[in-house]
């Protein structure tokens, strides 16, 4: 018998297993927790900068909206309107100088004519032409236009703003200076149309708010001392809350090359960690685009990594302390538990080894935890049951030998009965096959009846559809007949109106003839002097008679038209009556067709049910035939099995003898 491996005791194996199960999840959970906390910190930083960047865009939009409202109100000022229409620079300068400035308002204002030429500025100095400026073109089209733009240096010098917002570009580690000199100023620009009383655009008002050194803007974007905000002109910081090593605002320093490449060169937003004037931060950079589509600067929001990394380090130390403490507790607990569990299990193992040697009188000790006591009880019950089984097996072995003779006789009887059963099953199968052939013929006939019923139903539905179409056509004819009647009535009315007019014309012709007769009489009295007048009177009388003849002819024609229109009206009425009757007959016919379709549908449904029933009967008969074949095969198999069982009984006797020999080795 093999000797158990004792290199590690059960107690040691339990302790090692418990420690492995405890240590691995604890270490894995600690690592996962540290990674998750780090990612959470990073997401928090990125969410923070994303939120501030959204706020920055909203703040810029609000600033532009406020300036747009101020400029729109200024455009309604009568002094501004008269100054632009009259191109009066003095009046305009005074009006523009009184507009709000500083804070959220613009630094200076300007007015332009429709050609883009400057008329006046709030500073009283000449402005610059704006004819090609996209914002000016949009405002000239009638809509306010806003955006970021670069104001030329000469304009700033004219306004005496150049020195105030001048930025000296500085060399910066990890950043490349692309624009060593800033010859313009990044500004918020708003332009609005100025309309006269007729609503026509007569000029444009503009306001410009340079962003260089605009501390209030970036401080409002940052919101707190930890968060940093910057406005870049190209790659250069022109307004920022970021400070250098000396604690001074980092004006003139440039952005790092990776950020510049992503934001200014490619036109993409940059999100991630970056070095900002020597300090590591979670950052967000968005490009600033001019109205012409050029990338002219950037908006920046950043959160320092330092406090977030400090939180991560504190979490790591806390996690390590908790892990070490839990592992120490787990080691002590594993030692105690493994020793308590292993003692009764070792005793149980020794008892099992004795039982394996054939001694079924051994019993396991009853001790340890509830589980081990239950296991010892079950082990003892199993051992007792095994001893009882072996005792009964010895008794059964002799009984089995005696029963083998009885089984042999029964098997022979079963074999003879199986042969008779197979013969009867074959006769029954032949009868059922004839019945199945009859059911197949019935199923085929039912299928043909179903096809005829479905064809008749389809024909009835087509007839119903065609009748509906015919009724619709008759209804349309009735509508046309009604319109014909209305047209005839209108024609008759028009003829009557024309007759009234002809009566007036005939009356005028009669009066004209009387006047012509009087004129002829007067001409005769006048003698030689009235001959010319007599000729004219004769012509007028002839013309009046011609008019009378024409009106008589027209009256006859109108009478013919009236008679025709009355005939047409009567015909239309008769046609409408006939069409109405046809519609009613069509409706009755359609109802009859609907009833036919319903009855044909019922017939088709019944045919389907008959066909389905016939198909089910055919399937059932075929299944019965198949089942009878299986019964025949089973009868044959039963006969063969009976023969095999007879041989198996002889083998059973031999196995019984072998069992009796084997049971002699057990001690109960």
PEDASUL-V378667 format. One record per run of one state. SS is the DSSP state (H for helix, E for strand, - for the rest). FROM is the first residue (numbers start at 1). TO is the last residue. If there is no record, write none. Layout:
ss = <SS | SS>
from = <FROM | FROM>
to = <TO | TO>
This chain:
ss = <- | H | - | H | - | H | - | E | - | E | - | H | - | E | H | - | E | - | E | - | H | - | E | - | E | - | E | - | E | - | E | - | H | - | E | - | E | - | E | - | H | - | E | - | H | - | E | ->
from = <1 | 10 | 76 | 78 | 86 | 89 | 98 | 108 | 114 | 118 | 122 | 134 | 141 | 145 | 153 | 159 | 184 | 196 | 201 | 211 | 215 | 223 | 227 | 234 | 236 | 241 | 243 | 244 | 249 | 250 | 254 | 255 | 257 | 266 | 270 | 277 | 279 | 291 | 295 | 305 | 306 | 357 | 359 | 360 | 370 | 664 | 667 | 668>
to = <9 | 75 | 77 | 85 | 88 | 97 | 107 | 113 | 117 | 121 | 133 | 140 | 144 | 152 | 158 | 183 | 195 | 200 | 210 | 214 | 222 | 226 | 233 | 235 | 240 | 242 | 243 | 248 | 249 | 253 | 254 | 256 | 265 | 269 | 276 | 278 | 290 | 294 | 304 | 305 | 356 | 358 | 359 | 369 | 663 | 666 | 667 | 668>
